[in-house]
Amino acid sequence: MIISGGPGSGKGTQCDLLVTKYGVKHISTGDALRHHVKTGTDLGKEAKAYMERGDLVPDSLVIGICKAEMETSEAKTNGWLLDGMPRTKAQCDALETMGLVPNLFLRLDVPDEVMMERACGRRQDPVTRQIYHIKYKKAPTEEIEKRLIIRSDDTVEKMTNRIAQYHKNMSAVSGSYTEKLVVVDGNRKPTDVFPVVCDAIDKALAK
C-alpha cells in the first residue's frame, strides 16, 4: 500500500503502527534519503542540495531508492508500505512501469496550520532516529531530551515550501489511483486515526 499526506500529517506514526500490526516492510523515502545524505553516498550528495532548499528530490533519485527497497526478500514476502512517494505524476507512472501497483492508496488529510505546528515541534533522537514532539510526544528521559535535534527540513521556511509543493502535486497523484484512493481525516489523535486506516486496509485486502 501507499500512504500519503503532507509533511506533518502523521504518516510516520501510522506507519509504525501498521508495521507492528501487519508485518509489512516500511519503505520511507525520507528516511532512506536522509540515510544516504548522512553516509555520504553518491546518491546522498546529489540529493543533499535539493533537501537543504526544501525542494523535491528528482524522481530518478527517489525511484532508485524505492526500487532497491521493494526488491528485498522482506518486501516480496510480507508486502510493502510506501511512505513519501509518489509525490508527482511521473513517479506514479514509474511505479506502474515497474509493476509496483498498490492494493490501496491512503491519503491523510490535515489542515496546513496543523501540519506546520506538528512538523516544527518535531525533534529527532540521532541515536535511535525516533521522532518526538515538544508538545505531543515528549522524550521519556532527560538524557534523550538533551540529545534531540531539529531535522533540517522541519523549519517554518522549509515547511511552507514543502506544504506548497505537496498541494501542487497531490491532485495529479491522487488522480492516478482514483479506484484505490481512500481519504482519512488525519486531524485527530493517532489512536483515533489508526482504526479507520486498518478498516480501509482490511477492505482492500478482501477485494
N, C-alpha and C positions, 0 to 999 in steps of 0.2 A: 504494500500500500504506500501511498504518498500522503504525507501530512504537510499542509501548507498554512501560511498565516504570516502576518507582518512580523517585524522584529519586536520581540517582547509580547507576542500573542500567547505564549505558554506552550509552544511546540515541544521544547526540550523536556518540560515536566511531564507532559503526556507521553512522550516517547519513553521516558524512564519507566513509567507505569505499564506501558504496553509491552516492553521487553520482559518485564517481570511476569506479566500475565500470559503472554502468547509465545515467548521464547524466540521472537524474530530477531534477525540481525539488524541493529540500528545503524543506518548509514547517515551520518550528519556531515553534509558538505562543509559547513562552517568549521566544525572541529577538525576535519581532515585537512582543510586549507590552513588553519592555524598551526596544526602539527607540522605541515610541510614548511611553513614560514619559519617556525621556531628551530627546526632541524637544519634549515638552510639548503634544502634540496633545490635543484634547478627549477622545478615547478613552484616551489615556495618563493624563490627570489622573484620570479616573474609575477606571482600573484600579490606579493607584498605591496607593490606600488599602488595597485588598484584598491586594496583593502585599507591602506592608510588614508586614502581620499574618501572612503566610504562608497566608492563606486562598485558596480557589479564586476566580478571577475569574469573574463571572457569565457564563452561557452566551451571552447576547446579544452581549457584547463579543468573546468568543473567536471565535464563529461569524462575526461581521462581518469580522474579520481573515482568517480562513481562506478565506472565500468570495472575497474580493478576490484573494488569492494564487493560488487554484485557477483563477481565470478569466484568468490571464495566458497569453500565447501559449506561453511556455516550458512551463507545466504541461500545457496542452492538447496540445502536440506530443510532449513527452518523457515524460509521465506524472508523477505526484506521489508524494512520500513525506511523509506527515503524521506529525509528531513532537510529542507533547504534547497531543494531542486525538484522540479524545474521552476525557473523564475522567468523564463522567456519562451516564446512560441518556438524558437529554434531548438531549445533544449527539449521541449515536448516532442518535436519531430525526431530529434536524435535518439531519444529513448525508444520511440516506436520503431525506428530503423534497426535498433539493436535487439528488438524483440522484448524489451523490458516494459511490459504493459501491466499496470496495477489492477487488482481486483476492486480497489476503492481509492478515490481521490477525496481526502477530507480537508476542509478548509475551516480554520478557526477565525471567526470574525471578532475583532476587538476594536473599540474606538481609538483614534490616533493618540489622544491625550493620555489614555490608559497605557498604551504601548510605550509611550515616551516615559511615563513615570516608572513603569516596570523595568525598562531597559537601563535607564540612567541610575537606578538604585541597585543594579546588579553588581556583585563582586565575585571574583573567582579565586578559588584556592589553587595556587600554582603547583602545589604538590599533588593533589588528587584530581584537579580540574573540576571539582564540584562547584556548582553555582549557588551562591547565597544572595540575600537581598537585605538591604539596610532596614527595611520596614516589614517585609512579609516573611522572610526566612533568614533569621539571624544565625551567625555561626554558633555552633554548640559550645565552643570553648574559647577562652581568651587567647590561647595560643594560636588557634586557627584564625581568629579575628585579626590578630596583629599582622599576619602574613597575606591577608587578602589583597587582591589587586583589582583595578578597574580595567576591563578589556578596552583596547584602543578604539573599538567601534561602538562603545556604549557611552558616547558623549552626546550632548544636545545637538551640536552641529552635525555630527555624522548620522545621528538618528533621524534628524529632519530630512537629510538626503536619502537615507535608506527607506524611510516610510514613503517618500515621494516616488522613489524607484519601484517600490512594491505596488503601489496603486497604478502606476503607469503600465505595468506588465500583467497584473493579475487577471484582468478581464480576458486577455488573449489566452493565458494559461488555463483558466477555468473552462474556457470555451473548447479547449482541446479534449476535455474529459467530461463533457456535459452529461453523458449517460452514467457516469460513475461518481459524479460530484455529490457530496453531502456537506452542507454548511452547518456548522455548530456555533452557537453563541459562546465565545470564549471569555466573555466579561463576567465571569463567576469564579468561585473558588475552584481550584484544580480537582478537588474531590467531587464537586458537583458536575464538572465537565466530563470527567472520566467515564461514568456510566453511559452517557449519551454517545461517546466515542465508541465504547465497547459494543453498544447496541448496533451502531452503524456497521462495524466490522463483522459482527455475527450475521447480520442480514446479507452482507456482501458475500460472505463465505458460503451461505446457504443457497445462493443462486446457482 
